[in-house]
């Protein structure tokens, strides 16, 4: 995964009022922390940050005005409950070669066996440990031809080279279930005839 370069400015005032002013100036407030350094409060260009965070676990290179460059990943993103715009971001400093634990989306491909079986998704993301500059964007799993009763566990996922599971291998990710019969509808029809 390549680095996404964003510009940022240091913030010298804090609190709700300062955060609102940053948002009015088209900056998303955030804090950078990690590796034993003092937290840095920044404002990042809002639209560019929103576009960058559409990629899961994006590796960001923040060019902080007057303070150098920091290589970070987003650790926590706070969004407005209705508008869904980004209100605040916590950034974690990472270094090349360092391992980080992140949540990666699980994506399915293929079709289930015939018979009307249903796929039940137990986990939409899986926790993995990967090198900070090689975080996978997704983990793909084939469900081609699976029958009712089949399940896929974390240990069955094919992970990219250098990536390891950060959860128990026996954790169920997906399972195939048989369709339920519609008994109640038949009973209702008999009640109407009486």
Secondary structure, DSSP 8 states (H G I E B T S, - for coil): ---EEEEEEE----SHHHHHHHHHTTEEEEEEEETTEEEEEEEEEHHHHHHHTTSTT-EEEEEETTTEEEEEEEEEEEE-TTT--EEEEEEEE--TT-EEEEEEEEEEES---TTT-EEEES-SEEEEEEETT---SEEEEE-TT--TT-EEEGGGS---TT-EESS-TT-EEEEEE-----HHHHHHHHHHH-
